[in-house]
């Protein structure tokens, strides 16, 4: 009876572990190992996760120069998304080992030292001339045991499923590296754009100050009304507000960059790269899509999960088949080791499910649903990769054209401002044109900075869409 119960428990744990293998790597789930322990749920990894990091270094004195390469290197070490992807892979490897144990022999050793005393009267026995209490007496038992499954197709397929899931989790780590490069690169590029906006805003403050000084001098000389001075002062204070706003946003985006790469928030740093505009031309969309399908690690990871789901589906079918197992033990037992004798026990067990149709059908349908889900996700991801590549190419082309137009607008707005200031200084016009020219120049500068940022981010997004962001980001951000 003890051995039959043990077989039933082994079957229940095997079914539970097989069910857990059907979960996607990122799902919230708790599992119990064969030893009865509770495992932690897989860590959730999403876009917000990649904005965090582990801080494992102390601030250094002074201002730290930080290049894009250094930022990405730090992100690949400390970014939270990559760290959690690694822990999920470790968890998947642990589940693979647990499934493997069901196919390997289990060997145990035990040593017993027993002492007993028996009250015969308490047991209802009264024997004339025989002591009422027997003992104390005891025995020593030293024994080794082995249990092994000879044929269990369900356990074999469950192990293969966990093996594919582990391979998929390792590929997910490689894909997470691309996402770290994209996240950190975007944060760095955003800080570059913010720095340019601060410089442009400060230049606009300087220009508006010139106009204000002219308006004040003309008003004091009696050649211009108070309205001109008030209008110029409003423009000047508006530009000052713009500087305050852009500086505040710059500092906040620097904090976000530090959070993504594990840099202490107390650390002062400055960007050492500026990444001037460089075009990325002659990208063939069809060839790029094929490259993405060949290199994207998330696609390869999902393919492994599909194979794992297929193995789990077979495991559900194999629950119907007989299982064979053997168990044996050998040891020495006696009053003590000097007076002991060897004993052994060997048992072979064949188990066949006779009436578990509801459970077997339920397991099979659940496994099939998981397989259908993975196959649908795989098909969708293949299409999404094509969309990501094509979207990135369109964004690059559009941003490049916007940069060209924005540069022309900045030149024209600068010239218009100079002309308006000269006309006002000559007394042939009021400063309304100057105010309008200042606004136009501010808009043109902002559009140029935004277009440069969008162009670099689009190139970085293309590298991620192709699955080569970690190794080739320099070629794409800096142009080819």
Steps between C-alpha positions, in 0.01 A plus 500: 500500500785742584657449159168546316436828679852615412430425134180704508679797655776482238233506231329805651825696525595409145163622372538825694848568365381418148216752543744768613712442190202609293516852645682766302829610652367839600170386653411532865502152645610310807626144483584231752800278457496128564646564842203714596674840484332808356679682218482872439287621212696603188590868505289722279712674235340785304590841361478661845745245639771618260477850646635373834836363607716372784729762654822326602756779486567804715509855362842634402614858566460757226309483174510166321523510118258244358510381139227303325723192497563526873130547571405191299778297664367594844145420390608152390639447850241656727170549314214338690333351192813305411557393860143364530532321166806327644313393813218361285755297304643367827150401610435324168830312539395391848171367363691306237710333770186415697345336196824313430496344846180312412705309240800432724536253788436632849741356755463550873676370809365474854621391843268406786570431862180386675424434868166364618318385812162323482231470771316175430221580744427823315457289190257272684744212545552333839722190489565318828870485578580750223610857578235765452757737352744387229806703429670720448614345173603649167666456164733673256406537132735646237347496152535637148210529253463577133193592294499540124247544224560253218228623265313829543431677172315780677808589708722482191286745302468728803878511523529583127247780548701648788815469292347706218370757750848535647650550155233763431578682825870519407404649163277747684810624683663579165185680387495692829846634416362656182218656700751641749696658215179648360387632841835645604570635151164673488557653846845624398373646172218672685751664733702618197184652353422665836849650517454644151164644600658666804768657279239618250281640777794688648589641157140617464523669842810684381326609179190617686724691743648691208149591382399600853802728535416664168136552601598650837750737337252609232226556755729705720607701194135560418521331159291195596182452704483318834319219320822402323688477828223295663480265204880450502498440875226236466704327228811507718324356805327236285838382373630494858210275594583277205860469623380401848262240355756346263767488771258328736408242235868446422576421864203265527604313186854471638350339810309256279823412317683445829216273618524288184875438531546466876676832551455646851260793490744700712761472226553811288571416136502659157445359153821464304339398167291726279436266202473740204251426225608223263267360240422128473405436139444210265330265747315227311177423693470141372859412585466675836188298588679175417793610714265574787333159472842336507646693793217592737559308822143550624379314190744217563397489866134473403584220256657311790186559706289358216717188497466479877120530470504221241694277741252586776215404268665163442552464874125544552435222248763275659316512832283221357793262458627252764796586719763261631713561807725304730600553862744309718673529833781316676628536854621350822264451793554344842531574871827678418745521213702208636193273489325614184394329181446626149146536369368629170177581325440542124167601343403562140182700433289537188229766512222546243231772525163328474246772566632856493334611179387841623846587628677364192276688260527817708882482501505439124268791422689734729832404338349545153370844594847601619650371176246689288573816698875472445458429129272802463753720683779370277305578185415847629861575599622410152263756357588753770870476417421590140291793621772616742764500228284681246377753757858578603608552138206734438581691818864537393401633159241739640730626777782562251269716290379681812859574601566654158187716515560597865855614426372720220233639734762587763709685242198690371372582850846621606520722195147631560584584861813686398307694239222590745750616763681716245174659380398572859840646584472725193160620619314394186279241681375411846620193686196284424693345214789435738268320744355287222847419367614389846202265526568360153866439581410323825260270315754432226772412753265268687396327178864450399595349835195276490573384146862415583385300803234317299750414228752347743232312692355363174843366402545343843150350474594350163804334657273352769244391239780317317614332824850649487472799733751370754776436245433762228340799672800722421457446126135596513502789744806652337392417146668269251 
